[in-house]
Amino acid sequence: MASGMTKTQLVRHLAEKLETNNKTASAFLESLADTAIKETKKNGVFVVPGLGRLVKAHRKARVGRNPQTGEPIQIKAKTVVKFRVAKAAKDAIAPKK
């Protein structure tokens, strides 16, 4: 299983790139996450330029099935958060053939 970058590794990388200390880079990361959560909750969308957007979406009530018994069950409507990747990021990561 491939492992990604940990939060500590990301903070160190940001600190090196921005030529600052780890504490400042960590504070920036925390502030970005906090702002993204508040804005998505308030406005329904938060855009990270060049990366993508967090979008609040409403999922309708529907009928599902209990996987053990096969019995139909009612699934309530709920609000979910989705992340939509920006076209530029998608093309850079997985270019079309």
RALINWO-V906294 format. One record per helix or strand of 2 or more residues. SS is the DSSP state (H for helix, E for strand). FROM is the first residue (numbers start at 1). LEN is the number of residues. If there is no record, write none. Layout:
BEGIN
SS & FROM & LEN
SS & FROM & LEN
END
This chain:
BEGIN
H & 7 & 11
H & 22 & 22
E & 45 & 4
E & 52 & 8
E & 62 & 4
E & 72 & 4
E & 78 & 8
H & 87 & 7
END
